C-alpha cells in the first residue's frame, strides 16, 4: 500500500513500546469499543446527532454533564484541541488592540491568539532554579505589581501545571487577578486529571480561575485533539466566549472526538478517584525505588525546593548524572522499548496516566536503573548552562511584526535587527526573542553559547542553525 502515514503508524505499533507519552488512553483496550464504532459514528449534523455550534440535545446534555463533573458553570467542547480553545478564550476576554499579562513561557498557541486578536502582551517571567536547571513558578506578587501599574490589562494568562508538572500558587494568583477585576485564563492542558484526587495539586477551576482550557486527550482516556473549555465565574461573558469558540472551531466537528470526551468524562466521574489513587501509589512506590539508585535524580513533591509551590507527580521528571535527557530518551526507546513524552538537555519526562499499571512503572524503574549503571557518563560531565533572563526591547507589535515582510540573515550578523520569529531554547522553553523584539549583542552571545552546549533552539531556518528571519525594514 502507498500509504506512508498508515505504514509509519503500523511500524510504531509493532515496536510494542511502553508508552509514557500522550494521549492518556495509552493505546490500551479502554477505547477499543469506540474504535469498532468509528466508521458508523463518523457522521455529520443530521436529525438525532445535534450540532456542536448550536447544541440542544445530545451534545448539550454531554457538555452539561461535563460542567457538573469538572465543577464549571458551563463547558464547551473543542475538537480543534486546546489550541482552538485558547484562541476562543483569549479573544473573548481581551478586545482587539487590548492588553494581556501572559506567562512568558506559555504555549505557542497563546502567542498565536495574541497575533490573531491584535493583543499587546506584557510578560511575567517564571523563576529559574539553577540547582535543578528548570523553570519553576510565577511569583503572585509580581502579577500584583504589573496589574497595579497598568489598568489597561484585560486578562492574565498562565500555564498550570507546566509541561514539567510544576504548579504556581494559583489560588493566590486568582485572588490577585480578581482584586483588580480582571479575567484569569488558565492553560490547564496538562491538568485535566487534577480535580479527581486530593493528593494532586488543586485544579484551576477549584482555585477560582475564570476560564480554563484543558487537553482532555493528554491525561484522560480520550482521542488526540479532544479538549474542553470551562467557565469558572460570572465575570466571563459566556455568549462572547461561545461565539469566539465557534469562530475557531471547525464547521465539521468530529463526532469521534466528541464521543471520546463523553466517555472520558463519565469514566473519570465513576472511576477517576480510585484509578488515580492506585496510580499515585504506584508512582510513589517506584519513584522511591529510583531515588535510592546512585546518579538518578527525580523531581517530585518530596524533592521540590522553595521555588516550586506544588508538583504534579504524574509527571515523572528524571535525570541521570552524566547523561543528557535526550540520550536517556533515545536509549530507553532503542534498548528497552520505552517511549518517553519528551526530553531536554537535562531531563527525561515520562507522562503517566490512569491507564498505567504497576508493571509499567516496574519496567521503567529497572530500565532507568540499568541505564545509570551501564551507560554512566556517556555524555561525559555535562556543562551547567546558566540560563539568563533576557528582556529584549520591543520595537514593533507582535501582530505587526508577524505580518511584516521578512528577510533572512545570518544570526551572528543580526545585532540591532528586529526579529521576525520566535527564538526559543529548550530548556527552559522561554522565548529569548519574540517577533518585533530587538536582537542585541548580548542575545547573540547567549544563544551562541547555548548552541555550543547542544541546547535545542527553535526559530532557526536552516539545518546548521545559522539563519533567522528578521523584519524587513
FENVENGI-V86846 format. One line per field, one symbol per residue. phi: phi as a letter, one per 40 degrees, with the letter a starting at -180 (. if undefined). psi: psi as a letter, one per 30 degrees, with the letter a starting at -180 (. if undefined). burial: I if it has 24 or more other C-alpha atoms within 12 Angstrom, else O. Layout:
# FENVENGI-V86846
phi->???
psi->???
burial->???
This chain:
# FENVENGI-V86846
phi->.cbdcccccccccccfccccaccccfgccdbcccdccdccccbbcbdgbgadcacabccdccccccdcccgbcabbcbcbgcdcccdccccccbcdgcbbcbcccccddccccccccfcccbbbcccbcccbfacbbccdcccdcccccbccccabbbbaccdcgcbcccccccccdcccfbcbbbcbdcbdcdccacccdcccccchccbbbbcdccbbcacdgcabbbcbaccccccccdccccdcbdcbcccccccccdccccccccbdccccccdccccccccccccccdgcbbcadcbcbccbcaacccccbbbbdgbcdccdccccccbbfbbccaabcbbbbbcbbcccbdccccccccccccccccbdgcbgccccccccbbbcccbacdcccccccbbcacdcbcdgcccbacbbcbccgcdcbbdgbccbcccccccccccccgccbchccbccfbbbcbccc
psi->kiieeeeeeeeeeffhkkjhlllffggafegfeeeffeeegiaajlkffajefikfceeeeeeeeeeeefhlekkkkjggafeeeeeeeefffklkfakkjlkehllfeeeeeeeeghkkkkkkkllkjfefhkkclkjeeeeeeeeffjffkelkjlkjllefgkklieeeeeeeefeghlkjkkjheggffefgkgfllkleeffglekkkkjefeflillkgklkkkkflffkjeeeeeeeeeegkkgikjfeeeeeeeeeeeeeeefeeeeeeeeeeeeeefeeeeffkkfkkkkaefflaffjelkjffjjjkkkkfkleeeeeeeeeefghkjlellaeelkjkjkaffklefeeeeeeeeeeeeeeegkhfgajkkjjjkljkjlkjfkleeeeeglkllklkefggkflkkglkjjkjlggkkeklkfkkkleeeeeeeeeeefggkkkkfleleghfklklkj.
burial->OOOOOOOOOOOOOOOOIIIIIIIIIIIIOOIOOIOOOOOOOOOOOOOOIOIIIOOOOOIIOIIIIIIOIIIIIIIIIIIIIIIIIIIIIIIIIIIOOIIIIIIIIIIIIIIIIIIIIIIIIIIIIIIIIOOIIIIIIIIIOIIIOIIOOOOIIIIIIIIIIIIIIIIIIIIIIIIIIIOIIIIIIIIIIIIIIIIIIOIIIIIIIIIIIIIIIIIIIIIIIIIIIIIIIIIIIOIIIIOOIIOIIIOIIOOOIIIIIIIIIIIIIIIIIOOIOOIIIIIIOIIIOIIIOIIOIOIIIIIIIOOIOOIIIIIIIIIIIIIIIIIIIIIIIIIIIOOIIIIIIIIIIIIIIIIIIIIIIOOIIIIIIOIIIIIIOOIIOOOOOOOOIOIIIIOIOIOIIIIIIIOOOOOIIOIIOIOIIIIIIIIIIIIIIIIIIIIIIIIIOOIIOIIOOIIOIIIIIIIIOOOOIOIIIIIOO
